[in-house]
Each structure stands twice: as structure tokens, then as C-alpha cells.
Amino acid sequence: MHRAGKAGRPHPGQTASTHRVRRRMTPEHEQAQLAQRHYEGDCMSITAGHAASGTSKRYGAALVVLATVFFMWGFATVLNDILVPHLKAVFSLNYGQALLIQFVFYLAYLLMSLPAAKLLERVGYKPSLVSGLMGMALGALLFVPAAAFGSFGVFLVALFVLASAITLLQVAANPYVAVVGPAESSSSRLNLVQAFNSAGTMVAPLFGGILILRRSASGTAGPGAVALTSAQRAADAQAVELPYVLIAVVLLALAVLVWWVRMPDLAAENRRAAREERKRHSLWAHPNLVFGVPAIFIYLIAEIGIGSTLVNFISMPEIGHMSTADASPYVSIFWGGAMVGRFLGALVMRKVSAERVLAVVSIGALVLTLTAIGAKGPLAMWCLIAVGLCHSVMFPTIFTLGIKGLGALTEEGSGLLIMAIAGGALSALQGVIADRVGLQLSYLLPAACYVYVLFYAVWGSRVREVLPNESLTGPPQAGPHQA
């Protein structure tokens, strides 16, 4: 162990010249050196601040692009609410048969979520988003041969392809938004971006009402059953071609935009580290995920069941007494409430816990649905429409609570939660109930679903174990022109 050298003797490893310089250093020299160190430290702090600012800007650009993606898949999804009454009339279907549209659509989430999660793990976020948008465009274009053949089966195939691509987008985009910023604001951030999803769901019924229902004989007929001739059926089937071709064009343009825009991504070395980290942990150790998967599944039964039958409910003689074309704008109000609620939810959850907000809206949805079941006329109609406001924050809040604390398991957990969107397929069960006891009483099924959502908010969402968060520390993924 070396002792301090005596005066005039250099320390071990210290050169004589350095020692002589230090002995000659005056107090003024020491102050100058100290000032230099402070200056260098300030420069480093400023540089770090600029880096953080640049990171925020990269996140902002990514969120703007993702908001557009959320808008488009919300638009395409809720257009099903116009397809259900339209194809029900075209092919003379009962409620159970018409809701096969939603059954096939949401079955894709069950079958394709895990393959989508594997693809995301292998290629990363940006290629997954581009692939999903191109797959959506393909599904939309398949509506052209479906209409030409006048085949309900081909329509279902087109819907399955479309939904499979949306599944990939959901698996990639939802967790991306959750990890692209501070973990404590993930619920607020996802609710904000989901608000643009709701904007798409609000616009879609107006779009479908104008380009599908108002251009068809069945859509402009009065309330009740409509008898169509063969020529009218063929013309009504072809009414879906134009809107879905337009959707395909927009989706292809959006895919090009996503490909060319810089988006931060997990670096390749981080993804490899995350894969190794996953091997040491189990998803079953996280009850907030274990209870969150059925919460998403059950909530989707309610959301899709109400949205898919709302046009028929409002057009009933004892409720709104109008044609399906006249009823379609009210579906936009239903989804517009979801959009407004998500913007409000993003603000409220900065001050109020996500669990408490979820509990309040689940109670509200339950009360409104039970009122719609027992009432008639405008009261029943507006109560069911108001449920959309309560739906607003349910999915994004359940999702972020479900992946909370998962760390390196976030991608696998999000894959399970997205797979649970397959619960929308069981909205077909409401159609079967409606055929047996009437459409109004069939809303007892969504009412029961809100009870479980309340349970999840109060108890099931509690986090027992917290793993280190993933972060987007890698360089942004550049487009071809930015490489």
C-alpha cells in the first residue's frame, strides 16, 4: 500500500514534470482550472438536454404517424357496423347469421395474434406496421370480387384477411405507444392516441351511411323487413365496392408514409437482451395480465354487440322508427362519444388513477344499458348511445393496466391482450339471443360484461411484481431516403 509522497517527491506513477507543474500552480491557476471544469460540465448538460429534446421530437413524430394508423384501423373496423344491417338485408339473414360478420372478423384476433407477436419480435415495430397496412389494403380490395360474385362467404373471407392485418397493427402499435415515453403516463398516452382511433370510428358510419346505405334499396326503405328483388340484391351488394377501394388506396399511401418516416425502435441488441430476459420470468406471475386478458375479451363482447346492432335497435318502431340509412348517423354519435371520452380520459388520468376511472365508467355503462333495456322511445335510444362515452377509456385502460410491470414480457403480454379482442366474435351470441327473446332484451349480455370490467378495475388490475421497463433506446428507424 503506497503512502503519500513527501514534499518534493513525486507519487508513484507520477512524472517529475507533472509534479513540478503542480507545485508551481497558484491559487489563480486553481480557480481557472475549476472554472474550466464547470464549463465542461455545463456543456455536457446542454448536450444531454439537446439529446433529450431530440428524443422527444422523434417520439412526437412517431405518435403523429401512429395516430393516423389508429384512425384507419378504427375506421375499417367500425364500418362493420354498417355492413351488418346492409348484408343482413341483401342476403336475408337473421341476427345470428348477420353477426357472423363480427364473428369471422374477431376470430382473426384469436388465430393471428400470437403469429403477429412472433413477427413483431423478429422484424421490429416499423416493418410490422408497414406489413399490417398492406395486408389491410389487400383485404379491402377483396370486397370487389365478393360484391361481383354476390357471395356472403367471400365477404367473410375478405373480412378475415382485413382483420388479420389489423391484428398485426394492434400487436405492434399498442405496446409501442405504451413504451415510447414515461411508464407513469402510458395510460394517458394510449388513451390520447386511441382518441384518434375513435375519430375513425366516428367518421366510418357517416361514410358507410352515405356510400353504402343511401346508395342501396334496402338502406333507404322504411323500418321493418325489406323484400328485395334479385336485381336489387345484386346492386346493393355492389354498393360496397367503391368505399372499400377508396380505403385500400388510402392504406397503401399510409404504408408508404410509415416506411419513409423516422421512427424510434428498440435496438437489435436490446431486443436480444429482452428475449434472454423473458426466459427468466413467467407471465403467470402477473395477475394484472391474467385477469386483464378476460377483461379485454369480455369487454369486446359488449362493445361489438352494441355497436353492431345499434342501427337495427334505433330503427325499431318502438325506439326510433326510422330507416337504417337515417339511423346510421346516430352510430357516429355513439362512436363520437368514445372519441370525446378518450380525449377527456387522457387529461383526467393525469390526476386520477386509471383503476378509479375504469371503475366509474363501468358502473356508468351498466346503469345506462339497464335503462335502455327497460325504457322505450328516445330515452332508450339515447341511453344506449351514451354507453359509447363510457366505452371510451375501457380498452386502452385495461390494456395499459394489463401490461403494467411486465418489462421484457411486454410484447408477449400485449400479444395475449390483443388476442383477447377475439371476444368480439362472441357478439354473435347476442344475435342468437336477439332472435330468441328480442333485440332489446339481448342487451342483458353487455350489461353482464360490465360487471366483470368493474371487478377488474377494483381488484383484478393490482400489480404484484414489477419488472424493469423496456425502452426505445435504439436509433430511429430511417426511411430509405434517410439511411
Stockholm file with secondary structure:
# STOCKHOLM 1.0

chainA/1-483         MHRAGKAGRPHPGQTASTHRVRRRMTPEHEQAQLAQRHYEGDCMSITAGHAASGTSKRYGAALVVLATVFFMWGFATVLNDILVPHLKAVFSLNYGQALLIQFVFYLAYLLMSLPAAKLLERVGYKPSLVSGLMGMALGALLFVPAAAFGSFGVFLVALFVLASAITLLQVAANPYVAVVGPAESSSSRLNLVQAFNSAGTMVAPLFGGILILRRSASGTAGPGAVALTSAQRAADAQAVELPYVLIAVVLLALAVLVWWVRMPDLAAENRRAAREERKRHSLWAHPNLVFGVPAIFIYLIAEIGIGSTLVNFISMPEIGHMSTADASPYVSIFWGGAMVGRFLGALVMRKVSAERVLAVVSIGALVLTLTAIGAKGPLAMWCLIAVGLCHSVMFPTIFTLGIKGLGALTEEGSGLLIMAIAGGALSALQGVIADRVGLQLSYLLPAACYVYVLFYAVWGSRVREVLPNESLTGPPQAGPHQA
#=GR chainA/1-483 SS CCCCCCTTSCCTTCCHHHHHHHHHCCHHHHHHHHHHHHHHHHHHHHHHHHHHHHHHHHHHHHHHHHHHHHHHHHHHHHTHHHHHHHHHHHTTCCHHHHTHHHHHHHHHHHHHHHHHHHHHHHHCHHHHHHHHHHHHHHHHHTHHHHHHHTCHHHHHHHHHHHHHHHHHHHHHHHHHHHHSSCGGGHHHHHHHHHHHHHHHHHHHHHHHHHHTGGGSHHHHSCSSCCCCCHHHHHHHHHTTHHHHHHHHHHHHHHHHHHHHSCEECCCHHHHHHHHHHHTTCCGGGCHHHHHHHHHHHHHHHHHHHHHHHHHHHHHSTTTTCCCHHHHHHHHHHHHHHHHHHHHHHHHHTTTSCHHHHHHHHHHHHHHHHHHHHHCCHHHHHHHHHHHHHHHTTHHHHHHHHHHTTCGGGHHHHHHHHHHGGGGGGGHHHHHHHHHHHCTTGGGHHHHHHHHHHHHIIIIITCCCCCCCCCCCCSCEECCGGGC
#=GC SS_cons         CCCCCCTTSCCTTCCHHHHHHHHHCCHHHHHHHHHHHHHHHHHHHHHHHHHHHHHHHHHHHHHHHHHHHHHHHHHHHHTHHHHHHHHHHHTTCCHHHHTHHHHHHHHHHHHHHHHHHHHHHHHCHHHHHHHHHHHHHHHHHTHHHHHHHTCHHHHHHHHHHHHHHHHHHHHHHHHHHHHSSCGGGHHHHHHHHHHHHHHHHHHHHHHHHHHTGGGSHHHHSCSSCCCCCHHHHHHHHHTTHHHHHHHHHHHHHHHHHHHHSCEECCCHHHHHHHHHHHTTCCGGGCHHHHHHHHHHHHHHHHHHHHHHHHHHHHHSTTTTCCCHHHHHHHHHHHHHHHHHHHHHHHHHTTTSCHHHHHHHHHHHHHHHHHHHHHCCHHHHHHHHHHHHHHHTTHHHHHHHHHHTTCGGGHHHHHHHHHHGGGGGGGHHHHHHHHHHHCTTGGGHHHHHHHHHHHHIIIIITCCCCCCCCCCCCSCEECCGGGC
//
